[in-house]
Amino acid sequence: MAKRAPLHDEDVLRCLKAAVDVAGGQAAWGARHGLSQSYVAKLLLGRREISPRVLSALGLRELPRAYESAETRP
């Protein structure tokens, strides 16, 4: 299987939006995954962080974050 590039927050939101549309709306998708319609709306508006539970519902998982030195090198 080919390795895919990691998704960014906006990509995950696009996945969520598509899943909500396929499910027939925020209430339907939320009910299917044990989430309230208002929580799903806040996710789509960027007012809530994407949780591991939402990622799981979308068939995604969070990758570890990477860090590097802030020092500039010549």
PAZATI-948870 format. One record per atom (N, C-alpha, C): residue in three letters; atom name; y, x, z. Coordinates in steps of 0.05 Angstrom, whole numbers, plus 5000, padded with zeros to 4 digits. Atoms other than C-alpha are relative to their C-alpha. Layout:
PAZATI-948870
  aa at    v    u    w
 ALA CA    Y    X    Z
...
This chain:
PAZATI-948870
  aa at    v    u    w
 MET  N 4976 5017 5000
 MET CA 5000 5000 5000
 MET  C 5025 5018 5000
 ALA  N 4976 4985 5002
 ALA CA 5068 5027 4981
 ALA  C 5018 4996 5025
 LYS  N 4983 5002 4977
 LYS CA 5115 5043 5038
 LYS  C 5027 4988 4992
 ARG  N 4975 5013 5006
 ARG CA 5177 4999 5039
 ARG  C 5022 5011 5017
 ALA  N 4977 4991 4985
 ALA CA 5247 5018 5062
 ALA  C 5004 4981 5024
 PRO  N 4994 5017 4977
 PRO CA 5265 4992 5132
 PRO  C 5022 4979 4993
 LEU  N 4980 5021 5003
 LEU CA 5305 4928 5135
 LEU  C 5022 5004 5020
 HIS  N 4977 4999 4982
 HIS CA 5374 4924 5165
 HIS  C 5004 4972 5011
 ASP  N 4994 5026 4987
 ASP CA 5402 4867 5208
 ASP  C 5006 4979 4979
 GLU  N 4992 5020 5020
 GLU CA 5432 4832 5147
 GLU  C 4976 4991 4984
 ASP  N 5025 5007 5015
 ASP CA 5364 4835 5111
 ASP  C 4983 4981 5017
 VAL  N 5015 5018 4983
 VAL CA 5330 4803 5171
 VAL  C 5013 4972 5001
 LEU  N 4987 5026 5001
 LEU CA 5382 4748 5172
 LEU  C 4995 4985 4974
 ARG  N 5007 5013 5026
 ARG CA 5369 4735 5098
 ARG  C 4972 4989 5001
 CYS  N 5027 5009 4997
 CYS CA 5295 4730 5114
 CYS  C 4999 4974 5017
 LEU  N 4999 5024 4982
 LEU CA 5310 4681 5171
 LEU  C 5011 4976 4985
 LYS  N 4988 5022 5015
 LYS CA 5355 4639 5126
 LYS  C 4980 4989 4981
 ALA  N 5020 5010 5020
 ALA CA 5301 4635 5073
 ALA  C 4978 4985 5014
 ALA  N 5021 5013 4985
 ALA CA 5248 4617 5125
 ALA  C 5009 4972 5010
 VAL  N 4989 5025 4990
 VAL CA 5293 4563 5154
 VAL  C 5002 4980 4976
 ASP  N 4998 5018 5023
 ASP CA 5306 4534 5084
 ASP  C 4972 4990 4992
 VAL  N 5027 5008 5007
 VAL CA 5231 4533 5068
 VAL  C 4989 4980 5020
 ALA  N 5010 5018 4979
 ALA CA 5216 4499 5135
 ALA  C 5014 4973 5000
 GLY  N 4985 5026 5000
 GLY CA 5267 4444 5121
 GLY  C 5023 4998 5019
 GLY  N 4976 5000 4982
 GLY CA 5322 4465 5168
 GLY  C 4996 5015 5026
 GLN  N 5001 4985 4975
 GLN CA 5339 4499 5233
 GLN  C 4983 4987 5021
 ALA  N 5016 5014 4980
 ALA CA 5307 4446 5277
 ALA  C 4971 5003 4994
 ALA  N 5028 4998 5008
 ALA CA 5242 4447 5238
 ALA  C 4989 5028 5005
 TRP  N 5010 4973 4996
 TRP CA 5236 4523 5238
 TRP  C 4999 5007 5029
 GLY  N 5000 4994 4972
 GLY CA 5256 4528 5310
 GLY  C 4977 4987 5015
 ALA  N 5022 5014 4987
 ALA CA 5206 4475 5332
 ALA  C 4974 5013 4994
 ARG  N 5025 4987 5008
 ARG CA 5151 4510 5294
 ARG  C 4995 5026 5016
 HIS  N 5002 4974 4986
 HIS CA 5166 4574 5333
 HIS  C 5009 4999 5029
 GLY  N 4993 5003 4972
 GLY CA 5185 4546 5401
 GLY  C 5029 5008 5007
 LEU  N 4972 4993 4996
 LEU CA 5260 4557 5392
 LEU  C 5017 4975 4995
 SER  N 4983 5023 5004
 SER CA 5317 4508 5397
 SER  C 5016 5003 4974
 GLN  N 4983 5000 5024
 GLN CA 5359 4489 5336
 GLN  C 5026 5015 5006
 SER  N 4975 4987 4994
 SER CA 5421 4514 5371
 SER  C 4997 5030 5001
 TYR  N 5005 4971 4999
 TYR CA 5390 4583 5383
 TYR  C 4997 5010 4972
 VAL  N 5003 4992 5028
 VAL CA 5370 4587 5310
 VAL  C 5027 5001 4986
 ALA  N 4973 5001 5011
 ALA CA 5441 4568 5290
 ALA  C 5015 5025 5009
 LYS  N 4986 4976 4989
 LYS CA 5469 4623 5335
 LYS  C 4990 5026 4987
 LEU  N 5011 4976 5013
 LEU CA 5422 4674 5304
 LEU  C 5012 5002 4972
 LEU  N 4990 4999 5027
 LEU CA 5444 4655 5234
 LEU  C 5030 5006 4999
 LEU  N 4971 4994 4999
 LEU CA 5518 4659 5255
 LEU  C 5006 5028 5011
 GLY  N 4996 4973 4989
 GLY CA 5507 4728 5285
 GLY  C 5009 5000 5029
 ARG  N 4991 5002 4972
 ARG CA 5523 4704 5355
 ARG  C 4978 5007 5020
 ARG  N 5022 4991 4983
 ARG CA 5454 4724 5382
 ARG  C 4986 5023 4986
 GLU  N 5016 4978 5011
 GLU CA 5413 4787 5373
 GLU  C 4973 4990 4991
 ILE  N 5027 5007 5009
 ILE CA 5348 4782 5335
 ILE  C 4980 5010 5021
 SER  N 5019 4993 4978
 SER CA 5294 4781 5388
 SER  C 4972 5007 4988
 PRO  N 5028 4994 5009
 PRO CA 5222 4808 5383
 PRO  C 4985 4974 4993
 ARG  N 5013 5026 5006
 ARG CA 5199 4735 5384
 ARG  C 5007 4990 4972
 VAL  N 4991 5009 5027
 VAL CA 5241 4718 5322
 VAL  C 4988 5019 4979
 LEU  N 5011 4981 5019
 LEU CA 5218 4782 5287
 LEU  C 4970 4993 4995
 SER  N 5028 5007 5003
 SER CA 5146 4763 5301
 SER  C 4996 4975 4984
 ALA  N 5001 5025 5015
 ALA CA 5157 4693 5274
 ALA  C 5004 5005 4970
 LEU  N 4994 4993 5028
 LEU CA 5183 4725 5210
 LEU  C 4980 5020 4988
 GLY  N 5019 4981 5009
 GLY CA 5124 4773 5206
 GLY  C 5011 5028 4999
 LEU  N 4987 4974 4999
 LEU CA 5167 4833 5223
 LEU  C 4997 5013 5027
 ARG  N 5000 4986 4974
 ARG CA 5170 4885 5278
 ARG  C 5023 5019 5000
 GLU  N 4978 4982 4997
 GLU CA 5225 4928 5305
 GLU  C 4990 5029 5000
 LEU  N 5007 4972 5001
 LEU CA 5222 5002 5290
 LEU  C 5017 5015 5021
 PRO  N 4984 4985 4980
 PRO CA 5244 5055 5340
 PRO  C 5025 5010 4987
 ARG  N 4975 4990 5010
 ARG CA 5315 5077 5333
 ARG  C 4999 5030 5000
 ALA  N 4999 4971 5002
 ALA CA 5331 5148 5313
 ALA  C 5028 5010 5007
 TYR  N 4975 4989 4992
 TYR CA 5385 5193 5339
 TYR  C 5002 5029 4989
 GLU  N 4996 4972 5008
 GLU CA 5416 5259 5317
 GLU  C 5025 5010 5014
 SER  N 4978 4988 4987
 SER CA 5466 5307 5345
 SER  C 5027 4993 4987
 ALA  N 4974 5007 5010
 ALA CA 5539 5288 5339
 ALA  C 5016 5025 4992
 GLU  N 4986 4975 5006
 GLU CA 5558 5361 5332
 GLU  C 4998 5005 4970
 THR  N 5000 4993 5029
 THR CA 5578 5383 5262
 THR  C 4991 5028 4998
 ARG  N 5010 4972 5005
 ARG CA 5545 5445 5235
 ARG  C 5013 5011 4975
 PRO  N 4986 4989 5024
 PRO CA 5578 5493 5187
 PRO  C 4982 5001 4976
